Amino acid sequence: MSPRLWTKALPGEPDVELFRHRPDLDAALAHFAVPGRTAVVMTMGALHDGHASLIRAARARVGAKGMVTVTVFVNPLQFGAGEDLDRYPRTLDADLEVAAEAGADIVFAPTAEEVYPYGEPGVRITAGTVGERYEGASRPGHFDGMLTVVAKLLHLTRPDIAFFGEKDAQQLSLVRRMVRDLNFPVEIVGVPTVREGDGVALSSRNRYLTAQERDTALALSRALFAGRDAGLLAAGEGPAGSEEHELIRVASPAAVRSAARAVLDEAAGLEPPLVLDYLALVDPADFIEVSDGHTGEAVLAVAAKVGATRLIDNIRLWIGAAR
């Protein structure tokens, strides 16, 4: 029996089934899931084309007879005091349209009471030392809350494969480590960052930006691309294009850092200013800053506030000789 047997749409229209409660989700998964062909994309809603790219990647991987579940849940455990939990956009009707168009079968959009029926959990997944660096240092407890809900949603949706965006590079690294260390029977797939035409990484928080703030926010991606191109110039290979799907080889970590910081320093003088949280060139396995002699994969990551909005971005690089 095909998993795509929903009846709500008119003929020829895409459709997706919405579930709000765990027993209903359990029944659907038991009835429609194809062994070895189930995928999940976890989101906090406010879906955009970056999320759609994850869903499309999941659909392509599991095929027409597989099942793609999208979760929509604004997880209170990963928001700290003074963060934007209350104003985080909730757009479920629009999210269902995006999920359906991108190829999802199911949207699971539970309440906090559904996910945490006994209140705030006393037992949580701890991110360890990696979760204390960079994003973890800026947002204490964030990664513990993120991993806890990812673990719960993996149990609830029971996927063979889970898709996460590379834009949240430290999150992706920690999810991979959790799955490896705790023997979750799921494959984790990273999907490249989707950018708007001007280079800004798609984010649900971009909608908070005024026109002037968005102009300032362009400095994040410009800094990353400047760092990438400086490393290439040092290697004598010329500047790179905008393609993010392949790791781009650079020769000089020092040149990468210097060129990126110069762009960010200039943006600090704009109106409104860019307020830098961190710029880091790190090993994606442990998020420790790489040395100038490092060889292998690295992530150039940046976080900054523009007005009241905090934004993150990164690009993946390969340092040293070609792989």
C-alpha positions as CSV (number, residue, x, y, z in Angstrom):
1,M,0.0,0.0,0.0
2,S,1.4,3.4,-1.0
3,P,2.1,5.8,1.9
4,R,0.8,8.7,-0.1
5,L,-2.9,8.0,0.3
6,W,-4.1,11.2,1.9
7,T,-7.6,12.4,0.7
8,K,-7.7,16.1,1.7
9,A,-6.4,17.6,-1.5
10,L,-8.3,18.2,-4.7
11,P,-7.1,16.0,-7.6
12,G,-3.7,17.1,-8.9
13,E,-2.9,19.1,-5.8
14,P,-0.1,18.1,-3.3
15,D,-1.3,17.2,0.1
16,V,0.1,16.4,3.5
17,E,-1.5,14.9,6.6
18,L,-1.3,16.9,9.8
19,F,-1.0,15.1,13.2
20,R,-1.1,16.9,16.5
21,H,-1.1,13.9,18.9
22,R,1.3,11.0,19.4
23,P,-1.2,8.1,19.1
24,D,-2.4,9.4,15.7
25,L,1.2,9.7,14.5
26,D,1.9,6.2,15.7
27,A,-1.0,4.8,13.8
28,A,0.0,6.5,10.6
29,L,3.6,5.3,10.9
30,A,2.5,1.8,11.6
31,H,0.1,1.7,8.6
32,F,2.1,3.6,5.9
33,A,5.8,3.4,6.8
34,V,8.0,1.4,4.4
35,P,10.9,-0.3,6.2
36,G,14.2,1.3,5.3
37,R,12.5,4.1,3.5
38,T,11.4,6.6,6.2
39,A,12.9,10.1,6.7
40,V,12.3,13.0,9.0
41,V,13.0,16.7,8.7
42,M,12.8,18.5,12.1
43,T,11.9,22.2,12.1
44,M,10.5,24.9,14.4
45,G,8.1,26.0,11.7
46,A,8.1,29.3,9.8
47,L,9.2,27.2,6.8
48,H,11.1,28.7,3.9
49,D,13.0,27.4,0.9
50,G,15.9,26.2,3.1
51,H,13.5,23.9,4.9
52,A,11.9,22.9,1.6
53,S,15.4,21.9,0.3
54,L,15.7,19.5,3.3
55,I,12.3,18.0,2.5
56,R,13.1,17.7,-1.2
57,A,16.4,16.0,-0.3
58,A,14.5,13.6,2.0
59,R,11.9,12.8,-0.7
60,A,14.6,12.2,-3.3
61,R,16.4,9.8,-0.9
62,V,13.5,7.6,0.1
63,G,11.7,7.7,-3.3
64,A,8.1,7.9,-4.2
65,K,7.1,4.9,-2.0
66,G,9.0,6.1,1.0
67,M,7.6,8.3,3.8
68,V,8.8,11.8,4.7
69,T,7.7,13.3,8.0
70,V,8.2,17.0,8.9
71,T,8.1,18.0,12.5
72,V,7.0,21.5,13.5
73,F,7.7,22.3,17.1
74,V,9.0,25.4,18.8
75,N,11.0,23.7,21.6
76,P,11.0,25.8,24.8
77,L,14.0,23.9,26.2
78,Q,16.4,25.5,23.7
79,F,15.4,29.1,24.4
80,G,17.2,30.9,27.2
81,A,16.1,33.8,29.3
82,G,15.5,36.9,27.1
83,E,15.5,35.0,23.8
84,D,12.7,35.1,21.3
85,L,10.5,32.1,22.3
86,D,7.3,34.2,22.6
87,R,7.8,36.1,19.3
88,Y,9.2,33.2,17.3
89,P,7.0,33.0,14.2
90,R,4.2,30.4,14.2
91,T,2.8,29.9,10.7
92,L,1.4,26.4,10.6
93,D,-1.1,26.9,7.7
94,A,1.7,28.3,5.5
95,D,4.1,25.6,6.8
96,L,1.7,22.8,5.6
97,E,1.7,24.3,2.1
98,V,5.5,24.4,2.0
99,A,5.8,20.9,3.3
100,A,3.2,19.6,0.8
101,E,4.8,21.3,-2.2
102,A,8.2,20.0,-1.2
103,G,7.0,16.4,-1.0
104,A,6.3,15.6,2.7
105,D,3.7,13.0,3.6
106,I,3.2,13.9,7.2
107,V,3.5,17.0,9.4
108,F,3.7,16.3,13.1
109,A,3.0,19.6,15.0
110,P,2.6,18.7,18.6
111,T,2.1,21.1,21.6
112,A,4.6,21.4,24.3
113,E,2.3,19.4,26.5
114,E,2.3,16.6,23.9
115,V,6.1,16.5,23.7
116,Y,6.7,17.0,27.5
117,P,3.5,15.4,29.1
118,Y,5.1,15.3,32.5
119,G,6.4,18.9,32.4
120,E,10.0,20.0,31.9
121,P,12.0,16.8,31.7
122,G,14.2,15.9,34.6
123,V,16.5,13.8,32.5
124,R,18.0,15.4,29.4
125,I,20.7,14.8,26.8
126,T,23.9,16.7,27.6
127,A,25.9,18.2,24.8
128,G,29.2,18.0,26.7
129,T,32.2,20.2,26.1
130,V,31.3,20.8,22.4
131,G,28.0,22.2,23.5
132,E,29.8,24.8,25.6
133,R,31.7,26.4,22.7
134,Y,30.5,29.3,20.4
135,E,26.8,28.9,20.2
136,G,26.7,27.1,23.5
137,A,28.7,29.8,25.2
138,S,26.4,32.5,23.8
139,R,23.3,30.5,24.6
140,P,23.9,28.4,27.7
141,G,21.8,25.2,27.8
142,H,20.6,25.7,24.2
143,F,22.3,22.5,22.9
144,D,21.1,20.4,25.8
145,G,17.6,21.4,25.0
146,M,18.1,20.9,21.3
147,L,19.5,17.4,21.7
148,T,16.8,16.4,24.1
149,V,14.0,17.3,21.7
150,V,15.9,15.7,18.7
151,A,16.2,12.5,20.7
152,K,12.5,12.5,21.6
153,L,11.4,13.3,18.0
154,L,13.7,10.5,16.6
155,H,11.9,8.1,19.0
156,L,8.5,9.4,18.0
157,T,8.9,9.5,14.3
158,R,11.2,6.4,14.0
159,P,13.0,7.4,10.8
160,D,15.7,5.5,9.0
161,I,17.3,8.9,7.9
162,A,17.1,12.4,9.4
163,F,18.0,15.5,7.4
164,F,19.5,18.7,9.0
165,G,20.7,21.9,7.4
166,E,24.4,22.7,7.3
167,K,23.6,26.3,8.2
168,D,23.4,25.2,11.9
169,A,26.8,23.6,11.7
170,Q,27.4,23.1,15.4
171,Q,23.9,21.6,15.9
172,L,24.6,19.2,13.0
173,S,27.9,18.2,14.6
174,L,26.3,17.5,17.9
175,V,23.4,15.5,16.5
176,R,25.8,13.3,14.6
177,R,27.8,12.8,17.8
178,M,24.7,12.0,19.9
179,V,23.6,9.4,17.3
180,R,27.0,7.9,17.2
181,D,27.7,7.9,21.0
182,L,24.2,6.7,22.0
183,N,23.7,4.2,19.1
184,F,20.6,5.7,17.6
185,P,19.7,3.5,14.6
186,V,19.4,6.5,12.2
187,E,21.6,8.0,9.4
188,I,22.1,11.8,9.7
189,V,22.4,13.7,6.4
190,G,23.5,17.3,6.2
191,V,22.0,19.5,3.4
192,P,23.8,22.6,2.1
193,T,22.8,26.0,3.2
194,V,20.3,27.8,0.9
195,R,20.9,31.5,0.3
196,E,19.0,34.4,-1.2
197,G,20.2,36.1,-4.3
198,D,22.3,38.6,-2.3
199,G,24.0,35.8,-0.4
200,V,22.1,36.0,2.9
201,A,21.5,32.6,4.4
202,L,17.8,31.8,4.6
203,S,16.5,31.9,8.2
204,S,13.2,32.2,9.9
205,R,14.6,35.1,11.9
206,N,15.4,37.2,8.7
207,R,11.7,38.4,8.8
208,Y,12.6,40.4,12.0
209,L,15.1,42.6,10.0
210,T,14.2,46.0,8.8
211,A,15.5,47.1,5.4
212,Q,18.5,48.9,7.0
213,E,19.2,46.0,9.3
214,R,19.2,43.6,6.3
215,D,21.8,45.7,4.6
216,T,24.0,45.4,7.6
217,A,23.3,41.6,7.9
218,L,24.8,41.1,4.4
219,A,28.2,41.4,6.1
220,L,27.9,37.9,7.6
221,S,27.9,36.1,4.2
222,R,30.3,38.7,2.7
223,A,32.8,38.0,5.5
224,L,32.6,34.3,4.9
225,F,33.1,34.6,1.2
226,A,35.9,37.1,1.7
227,G,37.7,34.6,3.9
228,R,37.2,31.8,1.5
229,D,38.5,33.8,-1.4
230,A,41.5,35.1,0.5
231,G,42.5,31.6,1.2
232,L,42.2,30.7,-2.4
233,L,44.2,33.7,-3.5
234,A,46.9,32.7,-1.1
235,A,46.9,29.3,-2.8
236,G,47.2,31.0,-6.2
237,E,43.9,29.5,-7.5
238,G,41.8,32.7,-7.9
239,P,38.5,33.5,-6.2
240,A,35.8,31.0,-5.9
241,G,32.2,31.0,-7.2
242,S,29.2,30.8,-5.0
243,E,28.7,27.1,-5.2
244,E,28.5,25.6,-1.7
245,H,27.8,22.0,-2.5
246,E,31.5,21.0,-2.8
247,L,34.2,21.8,-0.2
248,I,36.4,24.6,-1.5
249,R,40.1,24.2,-1.0
250,V,42.1,26.9,0.7
251,A,45.7,27.1,1.8
252,S,45.9,29.7,4.5
253,P,43.8,29.7,7.7
254,A,45.4,33.0,8.7
255,A,44.4,34.6,5.4
256,V,40.9,33.3,5.8
257,R,40.5,34.7,9.3
258,S,42.0,38.0,8.5
259,A,39.9,38.7,5.4
260,A,36.7,37.7,7.1
261,R,37.4,39.8,10.2
262,A,38.1,42.9,8.0
263,V,34.6,42.8,6.5
264,L,33.0,42.4,10.0
265,D,35.1,45.2,11.5
266,E,33.9,47.5,8.7
267,A,30.3,46.4,9.3
268,A,30.6,47.4,13.0
269,G,30.6,51.0,11.8
270,L,27.4,50.8,9.8
271,E,24.0,52.1,10.9
272,P,22.7,50.0,12.4
273,P,26.0,48.4,13.4
274,L,26.8,44.7,13.3
275,V,27.7,43.5,16.8
276,L,30.0,40.5,16.4
277,D,29.5,37.6,18.8
278,Y,32.2,35.3,17.3
279,L,34.2,34.5,14.1
280,A,35.8,31.1,14.2
281,L,37.6,28.7,11.9
282,V,37.0,25.3,13.5
283,D,37.2,21.6,13.1
284,P,33.6,20.4,12.5
285,A,34.1,17.3,14.6
286,D,34.8,19.2,17.9
287,F,34.4,22.9,17.1
288,I,37.9,23.6,18.3
289,E,39.7,26.5,16.5
290,V,42.1,25.0,13.9
291,S,45.8,25.8,13.9
292,D,47.5,27.5,11.0
293,G,49.0,24.0,10.2
294,H,45.6,22.3,10.1
295,T,44.9,20.0,7.2
296,G,41.4,18.8,6.3
297,E,37.8,19.9,6.7
298,A,37.0,23.2,8.5
299,V,34.0,25.4,9.1
300,L,34.3,29.2,9.0
301,A,31.4,30.3,11.3
302,V,30.1,33.6,12.4
303,A,27.4,34.9,14.7
304,A,26.3,38.5,15.2
305,K,23.4,40.7,16.3
306,V,21.9,43.3,14.0
307,G,19.4,45.4,15.9
308,A,17.6,42.9,18.2
309,T,18.1,39.9,15.8
310,R,20.9,37.4,16.3
311,L,22.0,35.6,13.1
312,I,24.5,32.8,12.3
313,D,26.1,31.6,9.2
314,N,29.0,29.4,8.0
315,I,30.7,27.9,5.1
316,R,32.6,24.6,4.8
317,L,36.2,24.6,3.6
318,W,39.0,22.1,3.0
319,I,42.4,23.3,4.2
320,G,45.5,22.0,2.5
321,A,46.1,19.6,-0.4
322,A,43.2,18.3,-2.5
323,R,41.5,15.3,-1.0
